[in-house]
Amino acid sequence: MHNKRGTNISSSSSSSSSSSPSSSPSPSSSSGRVAVYLDHAAGSLSFYRVSSSSLILLHTFRATFTEPLYAGFGFGSDSSASLCPLCPL
């Protein structure tokens, strides 16, 4: 994800990271899977590393969303993405 404020979220098979003026590097992820949760009314956008047994919070952005939000995806070679409905763990 990238926005006009310079926020960039990326994931690869060897690591997941988020960077913004107030964030720090996140731990490595062997699966390369990232879950994203948006609570528009509360003004939060959270990113989680997906492990076999849990979700591990990587970073939460807090803002007042005044315009629509759109998902954007970038792919490297031999990569994929899927959109899934929210399901209880």
N, C-alpha and C positions, 0 to 999 in steps of 0.2 A: 504494500500500500504506500502511496506517496501523496502528499498534499502540498499546498502552497507554503505551509509552514516548515517544510523540510523533514517531515516525518516519513520514515522508510521502514517497512517491516519485510523481512525476507526469511526464507527457509530453504535449506538444502538438505541433502542426505547426511551431511556431516555436522550441520549446526543450524540453530534458529537464533535470530537476534532481532532486537528492536532498537532503534536509535532515534532520539529526539533530544532537545536541549536538557531534559531532566531525567533521562533513563540511563540504565547501565547495561552492559552486555549480559545476555542470558546464558544459561548453561547449554551445553551441547545436547543435541537430540539425535539419537541413532535412527529413529523412524522418519524424521523430517516432516512429521504431521503436525499441523497447527490448526487449532479450533479458534473461531472468532465469534464473540457474542456482543451484540449491540443492544443496549437499552436506550432507545432514542429519548424517551420521556425523562429518564434519569440523567441523560447526558454522559453516558459511559460507553466506551468501546474497548473490550478486553480481548487479549490474545493469550491462548493457552497452548502449551506443548502437550501433545497427546501421547500418553504412555499406555502400556497394555492394561494397567489397572486404575489409572487416574488422569485427571487434568491438572497440569501444573501452571499456575499463573505466571506469564512472562511479563506482561505490562498492561496497565489500564490507562487509557487516555480519558480525561474528563473535560467536557466542553459543553457549551450551549449550542446545539445544532440548529442553525437558522436557515439552512438550505438542505435540499435532499442529499442523501449519501448514496454513492454508487460503488459497487464492488468492482475491483480491477485485479486482473491476474496477469502475471508474467511467467513464462515457462522457459526453462532450459531444455537441453536435449534430454530425451528419455524421462520426462516428468509429466505429471498429470494433476488434475484437481477435480474435486467433486463437491457438490452442494448437497447437504443433508438437512432434513428437518431436525429441530431441537428435540432430543430424546433424553429422558431421565437416565442417569447412570445406574 
